[in-house]
């Protein structure tokens, strides 16, 4: 099953017709060290960071492309995934006219960015088992719906959206289907990156903040067909990924065995934490998770949240989210942190 949607027709007309800003470093990206650069008003005294960074992040994209099995032309890098998501809104959604669909409970930034860009939010809530309802999604679609946001594994529920349902949406929705894979590395299913050449309307976002342990460098990744990537490149700030971030990411990608070891450890700790949480009397349910966190239902989320805060343990209270009454989200910590959490919660039940 393949689909070739003409995505250019989805682009805002002013974006489609605009020319990208041409930066100094972009114009002479092939220039060698023997060139004298007097074009960008930089400080001329060398300190390792006095020059602007590569605006195209060429080396980092090349390394990522090799790791993920895609072309560098199918990659856009951003200052965190949130910048990537914001660029999608700005490139494809006309303010005060277009709409996007979200599936609550889900990642809150979709709503924030929609409001920021004056884009209407249409909701197709997950069912009581936190599964996607295709009929509900299709019913929400209007002639001005440009994007469907799918978070898989989903935040805050931790479950993966069924592949057949995602394929159905990719094949039947005449807009972009954005799959947020922030937690994909903790998951047993393959990334949707492998389907980029099958669906021209597919966009996959990932991050260095979770499994890669680099939240502090703010690096998000967008994978899509070249038609979509070229549009996003047109509107992104010229130096949105700084030199320190690019170098830190390259250094990390050279140490993938260490990253994979940490992922395995988090997955093992997730299982042990889940087992211990299920034994607590005030925990009604521990939801299965393919992320680095667990969603649990308790007797009184507000009460338990504040009790843990008083004990110096910070978790996330999700009770006000759609379908998450009396639910708490707990990030899998180190073995020591997990033991301290369980020890504290055992005291609370007494």
N, C-alpha and C positions, 0 to 999 in steps of 0.2 A: 504494500500500500504506500503510494507516494503522492505528493501534492506539490505542484509548482504554482504557487500564488504569486501574482505580480505585485510584490510588496511596495514598489515605487508609488503606486496609486494611493497607498495609505499615508504617505509622507505629507506633512503640512506643506502647502504650496510655497510659502515664503522660504522654508528650509530647502525645498527641492531646487529652488532657483538661486539660492545664495552661493557665494564662493567662500570657501574656508579661509580663515586667517592664515597667511603664509609667514611662519616665524623664521627668524634668522638661521636658526640651526637646521630647519627643515630645507631651506634653499641650498645649503652647502653641507648636506649630511655626509657626502662622500669625501669631503675635504680632509686631507691628512694633517698630522701634527706639525708639518712644516709650513702650513698656512698661517698667516697673521690675521687674526680676527679683530676687526675694528668696526663691526657692523651693529652690535647689539647693546652698546652702552654698558657693557659689563666692567667690573673692576679688573684691570689687566694683571694684577699681582696674583700669581699662582698660589693656591692653597688647597687644591683638590676639589673645591666646590665653587670656585668663582665663575665658572661658565654655566650657562643654562644646560639642563639635562636633555638627552635625546627625546624630542617630542613624540617620536613614534615608538619608543621603547623597543627598538629593533632586536637587540640581543635577547632581552627577556621574552619577547614574543616567540623568537626562534626556538628558545629552550623549552618554553611551554608547549609550543606546537609539536615538538618532537616527543615530549612526554605524553601528550594527550592524543596524538595521532590525527592532528588537524593541520590546516595550512595557517601560516602566520596572518594571512589575509582574512581569516575567519575569527580573529581575536581583536577585542578592544579592551584596554586596561583603564581602570578608573581609580579615583581616590576613594577606595572602599566600594562595595557593591551598591551602596546608596547613590553614589554619583552615576553609576551605570544605569540604575533604575530611573533616576531623574532625567537622564539624557533620552531615554526611551519615551518618557512623557513629553518632553519638549520637542522631540523630532516628529512624533506621530499623532499627538493629541492636540487638536485645536481648542484653546481655552474657551470655556462657556458654550461649547458645542458638542465635543466628543465625550465619550465615556469609556470606562474600563470596568472589568468584572473582577471581584475578589471573592474568595471562598472562606468566610469566617467560620471558626476562629483561625486566624493566620497572622503572618508578620505585619506589625502595625505600620511600617513605613510606607506600604502601598497607599494607605489611606492618607497619611501625612503628605506624601508627594502629590497625590491627586488634588488635595485641597490647595496645596501650594501653587499648583499649575492651573487651578480653576477648571478641573476636569471632573465630570460627574462620576460618582462611585455607584455601581450596580452590584448588589450582593446576591450570591447564590450559596447560602450556608451549607456546610457539611451536615450530614445526617447525624443521628445520635451515636453512631459508631465512628464518627469523624471520617466518613467516606464521602466521596464526591457523588452528587446526584446530577447526572447528565441532563435529565429533563429540566431540572431547575436552572442549570447553566444556560441551556438553549433558550429557555423561556425569558431569561434576563437580557438576552441579546437584542439590541436595537440597531437601526441603520447607522447609528453613529458610534457603535461600540468598536473600538480600535484594538484593545488588548485584553487578554484574559491572563491573570496572574495565578500561577500554580506554585505552591511551595511544597517541595517533595525531596526529602522528608519534611513534613510540615512542622512549623513552629507556631503554637506550642505543643502540638499533640504527639509529634515524634513518628507518625506513621507515614508510609509511602503511598502515593496515589497509584491506583492500578494502571498498568501500562496500556491495557486495551481502551481504557477511558480517555487517556491522554491522546492516544492515536486517533480516536474518534473525533476529538476536538480539533486536532491538527488537520484532519481531513475535511471537517465539515464547517469550521468557523473561518470566515473570510477576513481574518485579522491576525494579529500576532499572538502566539501562545508563548508566554514567558514562563520558563520553569526555573524557579529559584532553588538551586542545589547547594545552598550554603553548608548543608550537613551530609552531602553525598558520600564523603569519605568514610563515614561511620556505618554506611548502608551496605546491604548484601546485594543490591541490584545494581546494574550497570548505569552509567551516566547516559543522559539523552544526547550527549555530544555525538555519539555514534550514529545518530539519525539526522545530523545536519544536512547531509546531501540528499536526504529523502524528502524533507519538508522545508520549503523555502520560507515558511512563516514561523519556524521554530527559533526561539532565542533561549539560550541557557546561561544562567549567571552562577558564578562560583566565587569563593573568597579565600584569602589567605588567613582569615581571622579565626577560624575554628580548628580544623584538623592540623593545619600547618603551624598553628601556634604563633601567628604573627599579627595579632590584632592591632598592635601598636604602630605598625607601618602603614596601615590603611591602604590595602590593595585589593580591588575587586576585579573580576574577570568576566567578560561577556563573550560568549561563543555564538556565532550566527553565520548565515550565508554572507558572501562578500557584498551583496547589494545592501543589506542592513548595516553591516559594519562600516561601509563607506559613508553612509548617511550619518551615523553616530560620530565618526571621525571628523566630519565636516563641522559639527557644532561643539565638539569638546574643547575645553580650554587648551591652549597649545602645550603648556607644561604641567599638566594635571597630575603626573606621577613624578615625584622628585627623584633626584639622583640617589639619595640615601636609600629610599624605598626600592628602587630598581636594583641596587647592589645587594641589599639585604635579601631580596627575593631570589636573586641569582645564587647567592651563597647558600640559601636554604635548599634550593632545587638540586644543589650538588651534594646534598646530604639526605636524600630520600629514604635510605634504610633507617635512619634515625626517626624520621617522620612516621614511617610505617610501623615502627616499633611502638611509638607513643600511641598511635591509633589503636593497635592491638591491645595495649594496656588499658586504654579508656573503655574499649568494648568489654573487656573482662571485668573491669571495675563497675561498669554499668550493670552487668548481670548480677554481681554480688550485692550491689546497692539495692537493686530491685528486689532480690530475695529477702533482704533484711527489712526493707520497708513494708513488704507484704505481711510481715509478722507483727507489726504494730497494731494495737487494738483500735486506734482512732483513724487508721488508714483504711478507707473503704475499698479503694481500687488503685492498682499501679498499672498504667496503660503501657502496652508493649511499645518499645521505642527503637528506631533505627537511627537515632541521632546521639549527641553527647549529653543528653538530658533526659529526665523522666518527668512525666506529668502524673500527679497523684491526686486522687479525690480523698478529702478528709472530712471529719465531722463539722469543723468550723475553720475555714481557711483564714479568715481574718484573725481569729484568736491564735491559731498555730503560727501564723506568719509573725505576729508581734512577739510571741513567746520566744521564737528563735532569734529575732532581732535582739531581744534583751540578753540572750546568751551569746551574742556576738557572731551569729551565723545569718548570712544574708541569702535568701532565696527569692523567688519571684511569685507574687500573689496574682493569680490569673482569674480570680473569682468574678471579676466584672467583665470578662471577655465572653462573647457569645458561646453558649453551650458549655461553659467552664465553671459553673457555680461550685464553690467550695473546692476549687482545684489549685494546686501549687505546682510550680515548675522548678525542678531541682537539677542544676548542672552537675554532671559527674566530676568529682574532684580527684585529688590524689587519694591513695589508699588511706593515708593518715586523716585527711579531711573527711572522707566518707565515714570512717570509724567514729570520728568526733561527732558528726551529724547524727548517726544512729544512736550513739551513747546519749546524746542530749535529748533526742526524741523519745528514747526509752524512759528517761527521767520524767518527761512531760506526761507520758501516759499513766504514770503513777501519782 
